[in-house]
Amino acid sequence: RFAAAYDSYLKSRFSTTLDVMAGFIAELNTIEFWERRRDVIYGEGFSRRHSSPSEHPVPQPVHQVKARVKYVDSLKLKMAEMVETGELEHDEPRQHNFDLVNDIYGVRIVVYFPLQLTWIDHVIRNDSRFELASARPKAFQDLELLNRVGLKPDDFDVRGRKINGYSSVHYTVRISQ
């Protein structure tokens, strides 16, 4: 019963999200996408200051992109945890409950160098297809690294690196209406 309700939810409520995200992911992997964002990469006004931008090749910052839809078993566990913390009244497979789970769909964008995090941050915060669902993304990063690459720590819920060395920035976004 749970799996059928979840499948129905994904088909009825999530098809637009999947389409928008598939388009976004495809764009991230093109040089044309980054060419249009030269000023993000080289600094504001770069295009106006250089008559021949081709002298300054645009790097492709995205090493890898992976997307996933939460498995049924993982969703059941997540909803049970949300009941325990009071975020949900019950873990019945209803549309309203599914809507309250903020990570049914996830995208992992891996960059080559930490500095490139600023480019991804700019794209996510300024793409009209998205709106941040949480004003301050979770940053599993050191404060020093955020400062060094030009990200403002006040814009993030800084948690520090995980004990195993894992570092990331987690943005929770919604598709704009």
RARACOR-V261325 format. One record per backbone hydrogen bond with DSSP energy under -1.0 kcal/mol. CO is the residue of the C=O (numbers start at 0). NH is the residue of the N-H. Records with the same first field share a line. If there is no record, write none. Layout:
# RARACOR-V261325
CO = NH / NH
This chain:
# RARACOR-V261325
0 = 4
1 = 5
2 = 6
3 = 7
4 = 8
5 = 9
6 = 10
7 = 11
8 = 12
9 = 13
13 = 17
14 = 18
15 = 19
16 = 20
17 = 21
18 = 22
19 = 23
20 = 24
21 = 25
22 = 26
23 = 27
26 = 29
29 = 33
30 = 34
31 = 35
33 = 36
34 = 37
36 = 39 / 40
37 = 41
38 = 42
42 = 45
44 = 48
45 = 49
51 = 54
52 = 55
60 = 111
63 = 109
65 = 107
67 = 105
70 = 74
71 = 75
72 = 76
73 = 77
74 = 78
75 = 79
76 = 80
77 = 81
78 = 82
79 = 83
80 = 84
81 = 86 / 87
91 = 93
93 = 97
94 = 98
97 = 100
103 = 69
105 = 67
107 = 65
109 = 62 / 63
112 = 115
113 = 116
114 = 117
115 = 119
116 = 120
117 = 121
118 = 122
119 = 123
120 = 124
121 = 125
122 = 126
126 = 129
128 = 175
130 = 173
136 = 156
137 = 169
138 = 140 / 158
141 = 145
142 = 146
143 = 147
144 = 148
145 = 150
151 = 154
152 = 155
155 = 157
156 = 138
161 = 164
165 = 161
167 = 139
169 = 137
171 = 132 / 133
173 = 130
